[in-house]
């Protein structure tokens, strides 16, 4: 039996529904990176965006609320009406079931208004998946700074693979990251390597021998802390009340001032000499910065063929299997 609170009965896939609901909450999201937030493949999200646009559920913005030409979601009343009419024309014999999901309008409006900034307040969240999604959401939309105190003893490979795309995206966009971790975490090689990788990309990381606090603060506006510090399974509090956020910020700064910088704790060798020509070094930096060869070639003022030849030379010099591997090796050696 289809649930009247979902849009699959109206012909949308689960991913298409997630994309539409996302744009209700966050109109104008950059489409090139939305797959990171949704934890889906870029091609699948691209296909969902194209179909939702064809159906009229996503439209190009034409007002000043979001950047001109970016995507916004059609009003829930219009969206549900469009989908319902489409299904009615295809499945007359299921008229009763197709018209039932019109109550989606109220649900979607509630979801739309629930994420409208109110200027303050505290929200309690108890569902672990919901908390993780909110953390990803806050990181994705951070504009200036992310502060954290995280007393984990080690990161699993899954933790690292989940965090890497969003962390790297934030640093590429110029978002400042300051993080305090438990000194014991540096004894775990994969964890230490990942923290060193973040530091090489511009994150400021410190370690402390004895921390129990768990703190996340985004743009000095939204703070997330455990609902019960002694039992993190009890959920989390998301605060936007200025006085509460200020108190969390003050606690973070005290912990930060007493922590030790990562560079003085990790035994890192001096950077290797760089056996690359100046142009190859510029190509290497470009490979880490842009996603398309055409853009890199244009930025460096060389032909696409020349750019790709330099890329092949860089991969060969680094003995790298692919471009992400080359970027990681270069950062480990201190070349970039």
Beta strands, then each sheet from edge to edge (+ up, - down):
strand 1: 58-60
strand 2: 71-73
strand 3: 122-125
strand 4: 145-150
strand 5: 176-182
strand 6: 204-208
strand 7: 215-218
strand 8: 222-226
strand 9: 236-239
strand 10: 260-261
sheet 1: 1+ 2-
sheet 2: 3+ 9- 8+ 7- 4+ 5+ 6+ 10-
end
